[in-house]
Amino acid sequence: MGYPGEQKAEGSMKLKARLLVVEDERLVALALEKCLTQLGHEVVALVTVGREAVKVAEDLQPDLVLMDIRLKGDMDGIEAAIRIHNTLNIPILYLTAYSDDSTLERAREAHPYGYILKPFEERALKSAIEVALYTASLHSRTRRTRDRMIGILNDLSEGVIVTDAEGHITFVNARASKLLGTQPDHAAGNFFGEIFRLAEKAEGGAAVLPISRVLMDGEAVSLPGSLLHTGSGGMLQVDVNLTPNRNAEGKIDGMVLTFHEAGAPGSSAQS
């Protein structure tokens, strides 16, 4: 899904987008289409049933889906919205005349970008769509930036492990995954010391990793010539670096651990 079209007018940013309208009341759907077109958006389709909405969303990849919560048929608007969100990651904006707690609680499973109460007003519709598009655009940029960085990290020949502030793994790159014999999704959530295990050179027992110096004191730590337990059951001598990861406010919110074969120039570790 691409970004919504962006047009500048009178010094402000206006987001114009391709919208899918899912509404089983024909007159309401036509009124919505007319209003959305006047606001400068493109309505790619008008759909009346949930199953068709999922298929059309997959085929046309709209920037935003306006979804009526109550649809006739075997799939209501909430189920259709959940499927579209989970499989296509397309943002949802609900249309509803219902605001009871039980309905809204179930509707939240699709992580909607907002609600438009029927009968709708043009001003409320315009505002809700612009906020949803802007928020979706920010999230999309964040995902693209994250995905690009993951691609770069996976291309490194140096092992990289990222943890949260408690030392639990949030990311393992391809090189680290290969050497440690674990899949990234299996490693995620584990305490990093359970996955990345160093041995004492003399006794051969488990080495104590200086986690508190990194996560509590904010100190960068180097452990050259460490012995690492590999996924194949062997031992590999590696140079290890642990660095605190700080957020925009300067607070430590995790740690980055990098390692490569001892003696290898830079991060040119070999299998």
C-alpha positions, 0 to 999 in steps of 0.5 A: 500500500502506497502513501495517500496522495499529498497536495499542498494548498494555502500553505497546509498539507492536504491528504487525498486518497483512494477510499473503499466505502463498505455500506449496505444502505444504498442512499447512504453509500451514494451520499458518502461517495458524493461527499468524498469526491467533493472533498477531493478523494477517489472512491475506488468502489462501493461495496455492500457485503463483508466478503466482497469488501475483503476481496475488493480491498485485496484487489484494489489496495485502497489507502483507507476503508470506510466500513459500516459496522453492521452489514447483512450476510454471514460476515459483518463489518467488524469481521471484514475489518479485522480480516482487512487489517490483519491480512492487508494492513489497510487502515479502517475508519468505521461508519456506525449508528451504534456506540454501545460498549460491547459493539465498540469493544469487538470493533477495536480488534481491527485497530480502527483509526476512528469512528464516524457516527451516522447520520454523518456531517461533512465536517466530521467526515472530513476531519476523521478522514484527514486524521486517519490518513495522516496517522496512517501515513506516519505509521507507514513511514515508520514501518518502511524506515524500520523495514529498511533498517532491518534489511541493512542489519540482515546484510551485515556479516556481524551478528546483531542482537537488540534488546529492550530495557529489561534485556529481552530480545526484540531483534536478531539479525540473520548473521546472529541467527545463523551462528546461534542456531535460532530463528528470529521469531523464536528468539524474540521475547527471550532474555538475551542471556538465554540465547547468547551464551558466553563461556569462561575461558578457564573453567568453561562455565557460563560467563557473567555478562555485564548487563547492569553496566550497560542498561543501568549505568549506560556504559558501553562494554567491549569483551574481546576474545570471548568464547561463544556457544554456537548453535552447532554445539561448538565454541567460537572465539568472538569480539563482543560489544554491548552498547546502551540504546537511548530514546529521543529523551536520552533515556536507556530503553534497551541495548545493542549487542554486536559480535564477530569472529575474533581477529576478523577485520571489522565485521567480516566474520566467517561461518 
